[in-house]
Amino acid sequence: MIKKISAVLLIAVYALSCAGCCAPVKKDRLVMWLVGSEAQARTIMELSEGFREETGVSVECQAISWGNAHSKYLTSIAGEVTPDIGTMGLTWGMEFGELGALLDLRAEFPGGVAELEEKTFPGIAESTKLGDKVFGIPLDMSIHVMYYRTDIIPDPPATWEELEATLLDLKARDKGMVLDWGSLQWIGFAPFLWQAGGDFFNKEYTEVTLDSPEAARALDFLALLYKSGVPKTAVPLEQGMRTGDYPLAISGNWKIISLTLGAPEIKDKWGIAMLPAGPSGRRTAFIGGRIMGVFARSSMKEKAFEFIKFLSRPEIQVRLYEASLETEDSYLPPNMDTWKKLTMGRKFKKVLEEQARDAKGPPPVLGWDAGTRFVNHAVQMVVLKNADAGTELGKAAAEMRKKLKKAGK
């Protein structure tokens, strides 16, 4: 079986290699792979007409699914038939960049990268860097926010203490709270870790700091939430908010659309707020998203980066955002200047923009994706098995240090 799989992979790589050798180099067309929907790819194709009018270069945007995108990129890298531009998860840029497949954009286009970084929300910009190297520019972003039923909870909790008190009050009324995005994994734990004043690594990303008192305090608080009314099994946010059984929730910003469309009967009875502040005084949320990178084998590197800058323009990002609403993708623009132009309800815009300014993404550390399972295990042991937070985080930190050492840090 292993020989058969290897043979299939070799054939795929060979076929891709031949396609790259036989295809003529086109100087007037860029190929972009978009990890996302066909609808989004069509939107980018439509917007690229403006780029073609400016530069004479057309763009072919091909949608690829999240499920097979990573393996498709690796196969294309092995076969040396990569696209000119690729969109991908935040941490993939580091991986493909270290393989030599993606350009270090800061080295190639220092002025352009500096200009884009200045306008990007700091939390997501930090996650695109690997030391001094930048392998991708944010295309969009998603952030954690708090949802609440205004008729049941007139004032959303603004601190950990208020959150605990609100949950106790809800529990007394047979109600609870939903933690919806990465609840029993590192993504759900991360905001509490940061709000407590802790982090996964030090500021230089050279040392693991997960076994700190702040981290243990954060995990203990997360476990307390589950004991105080957060279900350990999945409950759809829309259902919980509609019935009022779970009138409080923490989830991604895309739930604004699904809640609007999926629970029209509670229109004007719910709102959003920033996450509650922890002991550090910060209300830090998790921020994720996709980046755009230029592949090293592109014969049109400068034009590829020009298109990335084109997609980063505020007026283009507004159109991308508006189109995403129609397809219920609901990604947010990472360019801070764009928010002045967004046609969004004032209350929602204010909360989302403020939360985006106090948000952090995944650590820009090689091997982070492989190390997240240790954090997930620690979270689940404490929440589900009542294990000691300090002990479990110490075990996770030890395993993460091994990964960090292997990565050459």
C-alpha positions as CSV (number, residue, x, y, z in Angstrom):
1,M,0.0,0.0,0.0
2,I,2.8,2.4,0.9
3,K,4.5,1.7,-2.5
4,K,1.3,2.4,-4.3
5,I,0.7,5.7,-2.4
6,S,4.3,6.7,-3.2
7,A,3.9,5.9,-6.8
8,V,0.7,7.9,-7.1
9,L,2.4,10.9,-5.4
10,L,5.4,10.6,-7.8
11,I,3.1,10.5,-10.8
12,A,1.2,13.6,-9.5
13,V,4.5,15.5,-9.0
14,Y,5.8,14.4,-12.4
15,A,2.6,15.5,-14.1
16,L,2.7,18.8,-12.4
17,S,6.4,19.2,-13.4
18,C,5.7,18.4,-17.0
19,A,2.8,20.9,-17.0
20,G,5.2,23.5,-15.7
21,C,7.9,22.6,-18.3
22,C,5.5,22.6,-21.3
23,A,3.4,25.6,-20.4
24,P,4.7,28.9,-22.0
25,V,5.6,31.6,-19.6
26,K,2.9,34.3,-19.7
27,K,4.0,37.8,-19.0
28,D,0.5,39.3,-18.9
29,R,-1.4,37.0,-16.6
30,L,-1.1,36.1,-12.9
31,V,-2.4,32.9,-11.4
32,M,-3.7,33.1,-7.8
33,W,-4.9,30.3,-5.6
34,L,-7.6,31.3,-3.1
35,V,-8.2,29.1,-0.1
36,G,-11.9,29.7,0.2
37,S,-15.1,29.7,-1.8
38,E,-15.8,29.8,-5.5
39,A,-17.9,33.0,-4.9
40,Q,-14.9,34.7,-3.4
41,A,-12.7,33.7,-6.3
42,R,-15.2,35.2,-8.7
43,T,-15.3,38.4,-6.7
44,I,-11.5,38.7,-6.9
45,M,-11.6,38.0,-10.7
46,E,-14.2,40.8,-11.1
47,L,-12.1,43.2,-9.0
48,S,-9.0,42.3,-10.9
49,E,-10.4,44.0,-14.0
50,G,-9.4,47.3,-12.4
51,F,-5.9,46.0,-11.9
52,R,-5.8,44.9,-15.6
53,E,-6.8,48.3,-16.7
54,E,-4.0,49.9,-14.7
55,T,-1.2,47.5,-15.5
56,G,-2.3,45.4,-18.5
57,V,-1.9,42.2,-16.4
58,S,-4.9,40.0,-15.9
59,V,-5.5,37.7,-13.0
60,E,-6.9,34.1,-12.9
61,C,-8.1,33.3,-9.4
62,Q,-8.7,29.6,-8.6
63,A,-10.6,28.5,-5.5
64,I,-9.2,25.6,-3.5
65,S,-10.8,24.1,-0.4
66,W,-9.4,24.3,3.1
67,G,-9.5,20.5,3.3
68,N,-6.9,19.8,0.6
69,A,-5.2,23.2,0.2
70,H,-2.2,22.4,2.4
71,S,-1.4,19.1,0.5
72,K,-2.0,20.8,-2.9
73,Y,0.5,23.5,-2.0
74,L,3.1,21.0,-0.9
75,T,2.6,19.0,-4.1
76,S,2.9,22.1,-6.3
77,I,6.1,23.1,-4.4
78,A,7.5,19.6,-5.0
79,G,6.5,19.7,-8.7
80,E,7.8,23.3,-9.1
81,V,4.5,24.4,-10.6
82,T,3.3,26.8,-7.9
83,P,0.9,29.7,-8.7
84,D,2.2,33.3,-8.7
85,I,0.2,34.2,-5.6
86,G,-1.2,31.9,-2.9
87,T,-3.6,32.7,-0.1
88,M,-3.3,30.5,3.0
89,G,-3.6,30.2,6.8
90,L,-1.5,32.6,8.8
91,T,1.0,29.9,9.9
92,W,1.5,28.3,6.5
93,G,3.5,31.3,5.3
94,M,6.3,30.5,7.8
95,E,6.3,26.8,6.8
96,F,6.4,27.4,3.0
97,G,8.8,30.4,3.4
98,E,11.3,28.3,5.3
99,L,11.1,25.7,2.5
100,G,12.2,28.4,0.1
101,A,8.9,28.3,-1.8
102,L,7.6,31.8,-0.8
103,L,9.4,35.1,-1.1
104,D,10.5,37.1,1.9
105,L,8.5,40.1,0.9
106,R,10.3,42.4,3.3
107,A,13.6,41.5,1.6
108,E,12.2,41.9,-1.9
109,F,9.9,44.9,-1.4
110,P,10.9,46.6,1.9
111,G,9.1,49.9,1.2
112,G,5.9,48.3,0.1
113,V,5.8,45.9,3.1
114,A,6.5,48.7,5.5
115,E,3.7,50.8,4.1
116,L,1.2,47.9,4.3
117,E,2.2,46.9,7.8
118,E,1.7,50.5,9.0
119,K,-2.0,50.2,8.0
120,T,-2.6,46.7,9.3
121,F,-4.0,45.8,12.7
122,P,-0.9,45.0,14.8
123,G,-2.2,41.7,16.2
124,I,-2.5,40.1,12.8
125,A,0.5,41.8,11.3
126,E,2.7,40.2,14.1
127,S,1.5,36.8,13.1
128,T,2.8,37.2,9.6
129,K,6.5,37.7,10.6
130,L,9.1,35.1,11.2
131,G,11.9,37.1,12.9
132,D,12.6,39.8,10.3
133,K,11.1,37.9,7.5
134,V,7.6,38.5,6.1
135,F,6.2,35.7,3.9
136,G,2.6,37.0,3.6
137,I,0.4,40.1,3.7
138,P,-3.0,39.7,5.5
139,L,-6.0,39.4,3.1
140,D,-8.6,39.3,5.8
141,M,-9.2,38.5,9.4
142,S,-11.7,37.0,11.9
143,I,-11.9,37.9,15.6
144,H,-13.5,36.7,18.8
145,V,-16.4,38.9,20.2
146,M,-19.0,38.5,22.9
147,Y,-22.7,38.0,22.0
148,Y,-25.5,38.7,24.5
149,R,-29.3,39.0,24.6
150,T,-30.0,42.6,25.6
151,D,-33.4,41.7,27.0
152,I,-31.9,39.2,29.4
153,I,-28.4,40.7,30.1
154,P,-28.8,44.5,29.8
155,D,-25.1,45.2,30.6
156,P,-22.6,42.6,29.2
157,P,-19.8,41.6,31.6
158,A,-16.7,43.8,31.2
159,T,-14.4,41.9,33.6
160,W,-13.7,38.3,34.6
161,E,-15.4,39.1,37.9
162,E,-18.5,40.4,36.2
163,L,-18.5,37.4,33.9
164,E,-18.4,35.0,36.8
165,A,-21.2,36.8,38.5
166,T,-23.3,36.9,35.4
167,L,-22.8,33.1,34.9
168,L,-23.8,32.4,38.4
169,D,-27.0,34.5,38.0
170,L,-27.8,32.7,34.7
171,K,-27.2,29.3,36.2
172,A,-29.7,30.1,38.9
173,R,-32.2,30.6,36.1
174,D,-31.2,27.4,34.3
175,K,-29.4,29.3,31.6
176,G,-25.8,29.4,30.5
177,M,-23.1,30.6,28.1
178,V,-21.7,29.2,24.9
179,L,-18.0,29.1,24.1
180,D,-18.1,28.5,20.4
181,W,-14.8,29.0,18.6
182,G,-12.1,26.6,19.7
183,S,-13.6,26.2,23.1
184,L,-11.7,23.2,24.3
185,Q,-8.6,23.9,22.2
186,W,-5.8,26.4,22.2
187,I,-7.8,29.0,20.3
188,G,-10.5,29.1,23.0
189,F,-7.9,29.2,25.7
190,A,-5.7,31.9,24.1
191,P,-7.8,35.0,24.9
192,F,-7.9,34.1,28.6
193,L,-4.2,33.4,28.6
194,W,-3.5,36.8,27.2
195,Q,-6.1,38.6,29.4
196,A,-4.3,37.0,32.4
197,G,-1.0,38.5,31.3
198,G,0.5,35.3,30.1
199,D,1.5,34.0,26.7
200,F,2.7,30.9,24.9
201,F,6.2,32.3,24.2
202,N,8.3,35.3,25.3
203,K,8.3,38.5,23.2
204,E,11.3,37.2,21.1
205,Y,9.6,33.8,20.5
206,T,12.7,32.1,21.8
207,E,11.4,30.6,25.0
208,V,8.2,28.8,25.9
209,T,6.3,30.6,28.7
210,L,3.2,28.5,28.9
211,D,4.1,27.1,32.4
212,S,3.7,30.5,34.1
213,P,1.4,31.4,37.1
214,E,-0.6,33.6,34.7
215,A,-1.2,30.7,32.4
216,A,-2.4,28.5,35.2
217,R,-4.7,31.2,36.5
218,A,-6.2,31.6,33.0
219,L,-6.8,27.8,32.6
220,D,-8.3,27.6,36.1
221,F,-10.7,30.4,35.2
222,L,-11.6,28.7,31.9
223,A,-12.4,25.5,33.8
224,L,-14.5,27.6,36.3
225,L,-16.6,28.9,33.4
226,Y,-17.4,25.3,32.4
227,K,-18.4,24.5,35.9
228,S,-20.6,27.6,36.0
229,G,-22.9,27.0,33.0
230,V,-20.8,26.6,29.8
231,P,-21.8,23.2,28.2
232,K,-19.0,20.8,27.4
233,T,-20.8,19.6,24.3
234,A,-21.5,21.7,21.2
235,V,-24.6,24.0,21.4
236,P,-25.3,26.1,18.2
237,L,-25.0,29.7,19.2
238,E,-28.0,30.7,17.1
239,Q,-30.2,28.2,18.9
240,G,-29.0,29.1,22.3
241,M,-29.5,32.8,21.7
242,R,-32.9,32.3,20.0
243,T,-34.4,30.3,22.9
244,G,-32.7,32.4,25.5
245,D,-31.2,29.2,27.2
246,Y,-27.7,30.5,26.4
247,P,-28.1,34.3,26.2
248,L,-24.3,34.8,26.4
249,A,-21.7,33.5,24.0
250,I,-18.1,34.1,22.8
251,S,-17.5,33.2,19.1
252,G,-16.2,34.5,15.9
253,N,-17.5,37.7,14.2
254,W,-19.0,35.6,11.3
255,K,-21.8,34.7,13.7
256,I,-23.2,38.2,13.3
257,I,-24.5,37.2,9.9
258,S,-25.6,33.7,10.8
259,L,-27.5,35.1,13.9
260,T,-29.1,37.9,11.8
261,L,-30.3,35.4,9.2
262,G,-30.8,32.4,11.4
263,A,-32.7,34.0,14.3
264,P,-34.8,36.9,12.8
265,E,-37.3,36.6,15.6
266,I,-34.9,38.1,18.1
267,K,-33.9,41.0,15.9
268,D,-33.0,44.1,18.1
269,K,-32.8,41.8,21.1
270,W,-29.1,41.0,20.9
271,G,-25.8,42.8,20.6
272,I,-22.0,42.3,20.7
273,A,-19.3,43.5,23.1
274,M,-15.6,43.2,23.6
275,L,-14.3,40.2,25.6
276,P,-14.2,40.8,29.4
277,A,-10.9,42.2,30.8
278,G,-8.7,39.8,32.8
279,P,-6.2,40.5,35.6
280,S,-3.9,42.3,33.2
281,G,-6.6,44.8,32.4
282,R,-6.6,43.7,28.7
283,R,-9.6,42.4,26.8
284,T,-7.4,40.6,24.2
285,A,-9.2,38.4,21.7
286,F,-7.9,35.8,19.2
287,I,-7.5,37.0,15.6
288,G,-7.2,34.7,12.7
289,G,-7.3,35.1,8.9
290,R,-5.7,34.4,5.6
291,I,-2.5,35.8,4.1
292,M,-1.3,36.4,0.5
293,G,2.2,35.4,-0.5
294,V,4.3,35.4,-3.7
295,F,5.9,32.2,-4.7
296,A,9.6,32.2,-5.5
297,R,9.2,30.5,-8.8
298,S,6.8,33.2,-10.2
299,S,8.1,34.9,-13.3
300,M,6.1,38.0,-12.4
301,K,7.1,38.7,-8.8
302,E,6.8,42.5,-9.0
303,K,3.4,42.3,-10.6
304,A,2.3,39.7,-8.1
305,F,3.2,42.0,-5.2
306,E,1.5,44.9,-7.0
307,F,-1.7,42.9,-7.1
308,I,-1.4,42.1,-3.4
309,K,-1.1,45.9,-2.8
310,F,-4.1,46.4,-5.0
311,L,-6.2,44.0,-2.9
312,S,-5.0,45.8,0.2
313,R,-6.4,49.1,-0.9
314,P,-9.3,50.4,1.4
315,E,-11.7,50.8,-1.5
316,I,-11.0,47.2,-2.7
317,Q,-11.2,45.8,0.8
318,V,-14.6,47.4,1.2
319,R,-15.8,45.7,-1.9
320,L,-14.4,42.3,-0.8
321,Y,-16.1,42.7,2.6
322,E,-19.5,43.6,1.0
323,A,-19.2,40.7,-1.4
324,S,-18.4,38.3,1.6
325,L,-21.7,39.4,3.3
326,E,-23.7,38.1,0.3
327,T,-22.0,34.7,0.5
328,E,-22.1,34.7,4.3
329,D,-18.3,34.4,4.6
330,S,-18.1,37.6,6.7
331,Y,-14.4,38.1,6.8
332,L,-13.2,41.5,8.1
333,P,-10.7,43.9,6.4
334,P,-7.2,43.9,8.1
335,N,-6.4,47.4,6.7
336,M,-7.2,49.9,9.4
337,D,-8.0,52.7,6.9
338,T,-10.7,50.6,5.4
339,W,-12.9,50.8,8.5
340,K,-13.6,54.5,7.8
341,K,-15.3,53.4,4.6
342,L,-17.2,50.3,5.8
343,T,-21.0,50.4,5.5
344,M,-21.6,48.6,8.8
345,G,-23.9,49.4,11.7
346,R,-22.2,51.9,14.0
347,K,-22.5,49.8,17.1
348,F,-21.1,46.7,15.5
349,K,-18.3,48.6,13.8
350,K,-17.2,50.3,17.0
351,V,-17.0,47.0,18.9
352,L,-15.3,45.1,16.1
353,E,-12.7,47.8,15.4
354,E,-11.9,48.2,19.1
355,Q,-11.6,44.4,19.6
356,A,-9.4,44.1,16.5
357,R,-7.0,46.6,18.1
358,D,-6.7,44.4,21.2
359,A,-6.3,41.0,19.5
360,K,-3.5,38.6,18.9
361,G,-2.9,35.8,16.3
362,P,-1.1,32.5,16.5
363,P,2.5,32.7,17.5
364,P,4.9,33.2,14.5
365,V,7.0,30.2,15.5
366,L,8.1,27.3,13.3
367,G,6.5,24.1,14.5
368,W,3.7,25.9,16.3
369,D,1.0,23.9,14.4
370,A,2.6,20.6,15.5
371,G,2.8,21.9,19.1
372,T,-0.8,23.0,19.5
373,R,-1.9,19.4,20.3
374,F,0.0,19.7,23.7
375,V,-1.9,22.8,24.6
376,N,-5.2,21.2,23.6
377,H,-4.5,18.2,25.7
378,A,-3.7,20.4,28.8
379,V,-6.9,22.3,28.3
380,Q,-9.0,19.2,28.0
381,M,-7.4,17.5,31.0
382,V,-8.1,20.4,33.3
383,V,-11.6,21.1,32.0
384,L,-12.9,17.6,31.5
385,K,-10.8,15.6,34.0
386,N,-10.3,18.2,36.8
387,A,-6.5,17.9,36.5
388,D,-4.2,20.5,38.0
389,A,-3.6,23.4,35.6
390,G,0.0,24.0,36.6
391,T,0.9,20.4,36.2
392,E,-0.7,20.0,32.8
393,L,0.7,23.3,31.4
394,G,4.1,22.2,32.6
395,K,3.9,19.0,30.6
396,A,2.7,20.9,27.5
397,A,5.5,23.5,27.9
398,A,8.1,20.7,28.1
399,E,6.9,19.1,24.8
400,M,6.7,22.5,23.1
401,R,10.3,23.2,24.1
402,K,11.3,20.1,22.3
403,K,9.5,21.3,19.2
404,L,11.1,24.7,19.5
405,K,14.5,23.1,19.7
406,K,13.9,21.0,16.7
407,A,12.8,24.0,14.7
408,G,16.3,25.5,15.3
409,K,15.3,28.3,17.7
